[in-house]
């Protein structure tokens, strides 16, 4: 899931070299933390959080195949 979030985020931002994705696993729960440059935060979140919600939906669909629950946090 880490790679998926990283590819999506790098395609959205102006500074792809500042995208950092970390993954923390606790049993069946996985937390993916996305760090971007402050200037790119709006591009990753989108108007009314639509892009962030879309990223979470894609990751949720991909993780359902592995029977894991993945949370994406944008920091």
MDTraj code that builds the backbone (N, CA, C; nanometers):
import mdtraj as md
import numpy as np

residues = "UNK UNK UNK UNK UNK UNK UNK UNK UNK UNK UNK UNK UNK UNK UNK UNK UNK UNK UNK UNK UNK UNK UNK UNK UNK UNK UNK UNK UNK UNK UNK UNK UNK UNK UNK UNK UNK UNK UNK UNK UNK UNK UNK UNK UNK UNK UNK UNK UNK UNK UNK UNK UNK UNK UNK UNK UNK UNK UNK UNK UNK UNK UNK UNK UNK UNK UNK UNK UNK UNK UNK UNK UNK UNK UNK".split()
xyz = np.array([
    [0.0811, -0.1189, 0.0000],
    [0.0000, 0.0000, 0.0000],
    [0.0860, 0.1261, 0.0000],
    [0.2030, 0.1161, 0.0607],
    [0.2926, 0.2304, 0.0680],
    [0.3290, 0.2795, -0.0722],
    [0.3594, 0.1871, -0.1609],
    [0.3992, 0.2232, -0.2968],
    [0.2840, 0.2874, -0.3733],
    [0.1635, 0.2374, -0.3528],
    [0.0451, 0.2910, -0.4198],
    [0.0215, 0.4367, -0.3802],
    [0.0257, 0.4647, -0.2516],
    [0.0051, 0.6011, -0.2025],
    [0.1160, 0.6930, -0.2542],
    [0.2378, 0.6421, -0.2571],
    [0.3512, 0.7229, -0.3028],
    [0.3377, 0.7602, -0.4503],
    [0.2978, 0.6670, -0.5333],
    [0.2805, 0.6939, -0.6765],
    [0.1695, 0.7963, -0.6996],
    [0.0589, 0.7802, -0.6306],
    [-0.0530, 0.8739, -0.6454],
    [-0.0121, 1.0142, -0.6005],
    [0.0531, 1.0235, -0.4854],
    [0.0904, 1.1546, -0.4301],
    [0.1921, 1.2245, -0.5184],
    [0.2910, 1.1517, -0.5688],
    [0.3931, 1.2135, -0.6536],
    [0.3344, 1.2661, -0.7841],
    [0.2281, 1.2046, -0.8319],
    [0.1632, 1.2516, -0.9541],
    [0.0851, 1.3811, -0.9301],
    [0.0454, 1.4072, -0.8067],
    [-0.0375, 1.5236, -0.7754],
    [0.0418, 1.6490, -0.7406],
    [0.1582, 1.6344, -0.6815],
    [0.2287, 1.7488, -0.6230],
    [0.3283, 1.8128, -0.7200],
    [0.3719, 1.9346, -0.6847],
    [0.4735, 2.0051, -0.7627],
    [0.6147, 1.9647, -0.7209],
    [0.6300, 1.9195, -0.5973],
    [0.7615, 1.8792, -0.5446],
    [0.7609, 1.7307, -0.5089],
    [0.7689, 1.6418, -0.6087],
    [0.7613, 1.4981, -0.5788],
    [0.8774, 1.4457, -0.4951],
    [0.9893, 1.5175, -0.4939],
    [1.1030, 1.4711, -0.4149],
    [1.0791, 1.4885, -0.2648],
    [0.9799, 1.5688, -0.2265],
    [0.9493, 1.5894, -0.0849],
    [0.8386, 1.4987, -0.0330],
    [0.7912, 1.4076, -0.1154],
    [0.6870, 1.3137, -0.0724],
    [0.7525, 1.2008, 0.0057],
    [0.7051, 1.1793, 0.1276],
    [0.7558, 1.0712, 0.2122],
    [0.6364, 0.9915, 0.2627],
    [0.6416, 0.8597, 0.2428],
    [0.5327, 0.7729, 0.2861],
    [0.5902, 0.6701, 0.3831],
    [0.5263, 0.6589, 0.5006],
    [0.5665, 0.5583, 0.5981],
    [0.4476, 0.4682, 0.6266],
    [0.4786, 0.3454, 0.6652],
    [0.3733, 0.2466, 0.6887],
    [0.3960, 0.1819, 0.8246],
    [0.2897, 0.1746, 0.9042],
    [0.2961, 0.1104, 1.0354],
    [0.1899, 0.0018, 1.0404],
    [0.2318, -0.1196, 1.0690],
    [0.1385, -0.2319, 1.0723],
    [0.1177, -0.2785, 1.2164],
    [-0.0105, -0.3016, 1.2509],
    [-0.0469, -0.3580, 1.3808],
    [-0.1525, -0.4639, 1.3560],
    [-0.1099, -0.5866, 1.3388],
    [-0.2034, -0.6945, 1.3086],
    [-0.2646, -0.6754, 1.1717],
    [-0.3970, -0.6681, 1.1655],
    [-0.4642, -0.6466, 1.0376],
    [-0.4851, -0.4989, 1.0064],
    [-0.4478, -0.4113, 1.0995],
    [-0.4601, -0.2682, 1.0773],
    [-0.3271, -0.2112, 1.0305],
    [-0.3316, -0.1345, 0.9238],
    [-0.2122, -0.0706, 0.8691],
    [-0.2403, 0.0787, 0.8579],
    [-0.1454, 0.1602, 0.9059],
    [-0.1575, 0.3049, 0.8939],
    [-0.0507, 0.3538, 0.7976],
    [-0.0935, 0.4227, 0.6931],
    [-0.0021, 0.4797, 0.5951],
    [-0.0023, 0.6300, 0.6163],
    [0.1161, 0.6853, 0.6470],
    [0.1283, 0.8288, 0.6703],
    [0.1928, 0.8935, 0.5486],
    [0.1282, 0.9969, 0.4976],
    [0.1759, 1.0688, 0.3798],
    [0.2219, 1.2073, 0.4221],
    [0.3505, 1.2360, 0.3989],
    [0.4081, 1.3665, 0.4291],
    [0.4397, 1.4352, 0.2968],
    [0.3891, 1.5573, 0.2789],
    [0.4183, 1.6355, 0.1586],
    [0.4642, 1.7746, 0.2006],
    [0.5176, 1.8494, 0.1046],
    [0.5593, 1.9873, 0.1320],
    [0.4366, 2.0701, 0.1685],
    [0.4534, 2.1684, 0.2562],
    [0.3381, 2.2521, 0.2959],
    [0.2678, 2.3181, 0.1773],
    [0.3429, 2.3532, 0.0742],
    [0.2832, 2.4170, -0.0435],
    [0.1955, 2.3207, -0.1229],
    [0.2218, 2.1910, -0.1109],
    [0.1475, 2.0901, -0.1864],
    [0.0313, 2.0296, -0.1088],
    [0.0137, 2.0704, 0.0151],
    [-0.0894, 2.0107, 0.0989],
    [-0.2283, 2.0261, 0.0377],
    [-0.2580, 2.1415, -0.0170],
    [-0.3891, 2.1653, -0.0769],
    [-0.4150, 2.0781, -0.1978],
    [-0.3109, 2.0478, -0.2728],
    [-0.3276, 1.9636, -0.3919],
    [-0.3584, 1.8196, -0.3544],
    [-0.3032, 1.7751, -0.2434],
    [-0.3262, 1.6368, -0.1998],
    [-0.4629, 1.6230, -0.1333],
    [-0.5069, 1.7276, -0.0643],
    [-0.6360, 1.7220, 0.0041],
    [-0.7500, 1.7523, -0.0926],
    [-0.7340, 1.8544, -0.1747],
    [-0.8377, 1.8906, -0.2719],
    [-0.9499, 1.9703, -0.2091],
    [-1.0380, 2.0197, -0.2937],
    [-1.1519, 2.0976, -0.2442],
    [-1.2449, 2.0076, -0.1642],
    [-1.2748, 2.0513, -0.0448],
    [-1.3612, 1.9786, 0.0488],
    [-1.3126, 1.8356, 0.0731],
    [-1.1824, 1.8121, 0.0572],
    [-1.1235, 1.6820, 0.0861],
    [-1.1528, 1.5738, -0.0163],
    [-1.1921, 1.6135, -0.1362],
    [-1.2318, 1.5140, -0.2361],
    [-1.1162, 1.4265, -0.2826],
    [-0.9984, 1.4851, -0.3039],
    [-0.8844, 1.4059, -0.3514],
    [-0.8364, 1.3122, -0.2409],
    [-0.8317, 1.3628, -0.1176],
    [-0.7918, 1.2774, -0.0050],
    [-0.8885, 1.1605, 0.0100],
    [-1.0157, 1.1873, -0.0060],
    [-1.1166, 1.0804, 0.0032],
    [-1.0988, 0.9799, -0.1098],
    [-1.0658, 1.0273, -0.2287],
    [-1.0438, 0.9381, -0.3428],
    [-0.9209, 0.8500, -0.3207],
    [-0.8147, 0.9077, -0.2654],
    [-0.6947, 0.8290, -0.2349],
    [-0.7285, 0.7203, -0.1347],
    [-0.8035, 0.7556, -0.0316],
    [-0.8423, 0.6567, 0.0703],
    [-0.9300, 0.5467, 0.0103],
    [-1.0182, 0.5821, -0.0819],
    [-1.1055, 0.4829, -0.1450],
    [-1.0250, 0.3839, -0.2294],
    [-0.9284, 0.4344, -0.3053],
    [-0.8447, 0.3473, -0.3883],
    [-0.7633, 0.2522, -0.3012],
    [-0.7058, 0.3058, -0.1940],
    [-0.6249, 0.2225, -0.1042],
    [-0.7130, 0.1195, -0.0337],
    [-0.8330, 0.1586, 0.0050],
    [-0.9242, 0.0648, 0.0710],
    [-0.9616, -0.0494, -0.0232],
    [-0.9873, -0.0162, -0.1498],
    [-1.0213, -0.1196, -0.2469],
    [-0.9032, -0.2140, -0.2698],
    [-0.7841, -0.1600, -0.2769],
    [-0.6659, -0.2434, -0.2982],
    [-0.6345, -0.3294, -0.1761],
    [-0.6624, -0.2781, -0.0570],
    [-0.6298, -0.3532, 0.0651],
    [-0.7331, -0.4599, 0.0971],
    [-0.8525, -0.4484, 0.0431],
    [-0.9550, -0.5486, 0.0724],
    [-0.9158, -0.6848, 0.0168],
    [-0.8323, -0.6855, -0.0849],
    [-0.7831, -0.8102, -0.1425],
    [-0.6964, -0.8871, -0.0421],
    [-0.6242, -0.8125, 0.0431],
    [-0.5350, -0.8738, 0.1418],
    [-0.6005, -0.8923, 0.2782],
    [-0.7314, -0.8632, 0.2890],
    [-0.8043, -0.8710, 0.4158],
    [-0.7384, -0.7871, 0.5243],
    [-0.6964, -0.6654, 0.4881],
    [-0.6372, -0.5731, 0.5837],
    [-0.7164, -0.4440, 0.5829],
    [-0.7104, -0.3729, 0.6950],
    [-0.7752, -0.2421, 0.7059],
    [-0.6652, -0.1370, 0.7022],
    [-0.6702, -0.0508, 0.6018],
    [-0.5651, 0.0499, 0.5822],
    [-0.6224, 0.1887, 0.6020],
    [-0.5576, 0.2669, 0.6875],
    [-0.5934, 0.4064, 0.7097],
    [-0.4846, 0.4934, 0.6489],
    [-0.5243, 0.5951, 0.5725],
    [-0.4291, 0.6894, 0.5138],
    [-0.4399, 0.8209, 0.5887],
    [-0.3279, 0.8644, 0.6460],
    [-0.3228, 0.9914, 0.7182],
    [-0.2323, 1.0869, 0.6412],
    [-0.2837, 1.2062, 0.6137],
    [-0.2057, 1.3080, 0.5445],
    [-0.1526, 1.4041, 0.6500],
    [-0.0203, 1.4098, 0.6588],
    [0.0429, 1.4887, 0.7664],
    [0.1245, 1.6006, 0.7051],
])
top = md.Topology()
chain = top.add_chain()
for i, resn in enumerate(residues, 1):
    res = top.add_residue(resn, chain, resSeq=i)
    for name in ("N", "CA", "C"):
        top.add_atom(name, md.element.get_by_symbol(name[0]), res)
traj = md.Trajectory(xyz[None], top)
